[in-house]
Every structure is written in structure tokens, then in C-alpha cells.
Amino acid sequence: MSARPWWQTGVFYQVYPRSLQDSNGDGVGDLPGITSRLDYLAGLGVETLWLSPIFRSPMADFGYDVSDYEDIDPLFGTLADFDALLAEAHRRGLRVILDFVPNHTSTAHRWFQEARQSRDNPKRDWYIWADPKPDGSPPNNWLSYFGGPAWTFDAATGQFYLNNFDPSQADLNWRNPAVKQAMFDALRFWLRRGVDGFRVDVIAAMLKDPALRDNPLDPNWKPGDNPIWRVRRVYSEQAPGIHELIAEMRAVIDEFPDRMMVGEIPYTTDPALQVSFFGTQDKPEAHQPFNFAFIMLPWTAPVVRDFIARYNAAVPAWGWPTYVLGNHDQDRLVTRIGAEQARVAALFLLTVRGAPYIWQGEELGLPNGEVAPEDFQDPQGINLGISRDLCRTPFHWNGGPNTGFTTGKPWLPIASTYRTLNVEAEDVDPRSSLTLYRRLLALRRAHPALHEGTMTLLETPLPVIAWLREQGDERFLTLLNLSDEAHLVSHSTLGSGEIVLSTALDREGMADLASITLRPNEGVLVKLG
Ligand code: GLC
């Protein structure tokens, strides 16, 4: 039995419900589809599934625009389908966390429909409204993450409402106690149904400056850069009080035993900002604040090593790191760092000290899919040309029609790589990415040193990174070559050990650590005697 809770020792796997498995031929993945694939996910060796939003939604932002927090969207199935999924997952020892979207609702939500009726509607103050400037322009210079102003004019009542994302995603007013209560009750609704926790969307954005002051312009922004970064979001999110509010949300989670929440905090490479969202031991906030540093930083040995050192030093003793290499908003790992280094990154992710998050399809070594601009579905892609559709194309099950994902027309085109990169083909290939992930996940699960041990970064000439994981009398050494040249590594004090895995999956056996050569783009995991 581990002394640490499940959300620290286990591996998380993000399911994008639209793209995992379609069960009814409408071209969109659904809950019965996920249930039918639970054996695959359990067999992979992950412990917790995070489902991107499955609540009722007009799907303007593919579920991140919720119109009813206490129901399942018919596209995905029914509450009964959800209960079945949860029971079947639990039966296989898998946990399930849902994606909670507190910052905004869809404008189709009945709360917003009421709020927009009139300025004195009781629900008016559930959202953030402001008068136009005298010239009729928006109340301030805040910008939406999806392009254009963060304000939409409501002609009927003569005011603007705030939308930090799509105009159909209206920001809630979390300073209104009635909003808090309704949203916290939605959390309780799912916790009572048995979910194991939540991933909380843009958690730090829930509070904005009550005076709605202009954001400062970013002095580093130049014409041609992405227009959404023209301003620094100083006042439109993370306003004072945000930590207290997250702590209140945490207290709701803690009303139920053994549940957790992971917060989508800002994308930052500043460990101090990241760990501020743990809160304090007396007043905890997120069980896990996401660490997105390795989505942002260049994948080079000095940078990677330096960040790990600073992050390990910043995470409080009662907290636990997280590592994220991909999700539904980012280019896929293989596209960012190449297929060879993606295997090194898998060894990194699954042996570093912290809770790993695997994005659906990363285990197959998938690069981005191919979606023509005229077929973009993602509102961000349509407005800004940077489409998240590329990482969201359907999962690859086999080399047959529509890769086994659907019998209908898939909602996004199947990537051309499906012929070779798919579960059926990789399952029988002893060197495939899927085999690598399965082996790594099995090793990680079998050895407490790997899932809960201490971590010591070793001094190694770059571009090799090395660390030890230790627990009881178990010791593992991870060696990662982040370059495409061979490197001789010498750790004479470590004696000899047994290579239990190479990312090339072609060598095992005893190794003398006084002189071990890492081939180009190779990582090895060594069990020390
Ligand atoms: C988060 C989600 C993203 C969504 C946005 C608005 O960043 O990950 O997919 O578009 O919030 O809800």
C-alpha cells in the first residue's frame, strides 16, 4: 500500500470524447464508445481518465461552452450512459475525473438567457455587464483569447457582456454568492454520482478586476505577432481574491472523501507562480496545479534540466509535481520535438517525480493530423488560423475504414498516419511507441521508486540528463540523451546496474555505469543493484 494518495502516484490519461470512439455512426465519439474501449485504456496501464467536457453544450467550443452543468449532451449519450461508463471504469480499477468549466457558461445556458432579458433581471448580475464608452465602443481594451475584443454588445439591453473566449461563452460573475452556490452545487451533483474529481478549466481566470481597468499593452508585442497577446492580462484574470476562491472550491471537493481537482492554471515557466495554486497547507487550493512548462520550453538538455531543478525546489513537501506534454489545445508532442525525441520524452514523463498526464494518442506516437483551413472547426482556428483541430483528429484503432473510429463520416478528417500508427499494428510491433508506453507504464506501476520515490538530479555532461529515483532499497537511474549524437556517460560511483528498458526497445541487461554509451536519441532506465 502506498503512503501517497492516488492522484500523486497514478498516471492520468486525457480522453477527448469526440475523438476516441463513435458508437452510433454519427461521426462523433461518445460515452458508449469510451466504455467499449475501457479494456484498451486499463490494459495500457494508466490509472485515471480525465474526460474533456461532456455536459450539454451548443459545441461552439466543443463542450467548453456549457449550457447545463448537470446533464450529458445528447451527442455523447445520457446520464445512464455516464453511470455505466463510471461503473465499468471503476470495476477495472480506473478512476474518472470530469472537466469543470467555471469561468463562463454558454450564452444558451438558461442563466444567461434570463440575464439578458433586462437590466433588472435577478440573474443579470450572474454575468459581467458594462456600459459602452461614450463613443459606443467596448468598456475597456480586454481581448478575447479567440481574437477580437472580450466584449459583446447586447443591443436589447444596451450593454456589453464579457467573454474572454468565444462570444457565446459569457464570463460568470464569481463575486455573486448565488453563482458560487449554483456552481458548487454542480460539483456536488457529480461528486455524489461518484466521480473521482475534476480538471478545472482556466481556474485562475474566474475573478477579474472589479473596476474593469484597461490591461497594459505588452511592450514586446510587434505587428505580425498573434493579436491576442497585444495586451498583458493583468486585470482581466487572476484578480486579488482568486486564491481564496479556489480554496473555497477545494473545500467543496473535500466534502467528499478521496477526491481531487487539478487546475488549469496559466501557461507559465515560473515555478513560483505555478506552485502558488497549491495554496497553503492550512488553506489548500488545487491538489495539482498543471505544469505546462514542457509545452512552452524548448526541448533541450540545459533548459529541461534547469526547469526540473527549479520546479522540484519550488513544490512544497506536501504537494506533488505534475508533468504535461500535450493536451487538446496544443500541437502534438511528435510534431513539436520529432518522433525520436518523443520516445525520450515518454521515458522522461513516466519516470520523473510527479503525476504524468498523457494526451490521447500520444502513446501511439501520433503527430498532428491534417485539416485544411476550409475544414477548421475550432473557433480559435477559424479566427486566428492557429487551429487546435490538428491535435484533435480521431484516435487510430486500426488500418481499416475510418481507422475503426466510426462507421459514419468522422467530424474531423482521419490523419493519414493511421495506416501505420494505430493500435492494431503497434500492438504486435515490439518496437512501437505503444509497446514503449505499455512497458514504461508497467514498470512504473510495479516499482514504488518510480511512482512515489524521491528524486535526485545527477551532474551529467549535457546533453545527457540523469536522475535517481529511490524508495526503500529500490533505486532506478534514468539517463536521457536529448541530442542526435551518441554520448558516453560515466557514473563510476553508481557501480553497475541492469538496463530494464531502452527507448529503442532493443537492449536490456547488465551495464557498467562507469562507462555507458547512449546512442543518438536514446534514453535508458537502469535498475541499480
Ligand atoms: C481552456 C480549454 C480550452 C478552452 C478554453 C475555454 O483553455 O483547455 O480548450 O477553449 O479553456 O474554455
Residues whose N, C-alpha, C, O or C-beta is under 5 A from the ligand:
A	BS01	GLC	D61 Y64 F165 D201 V202 D329
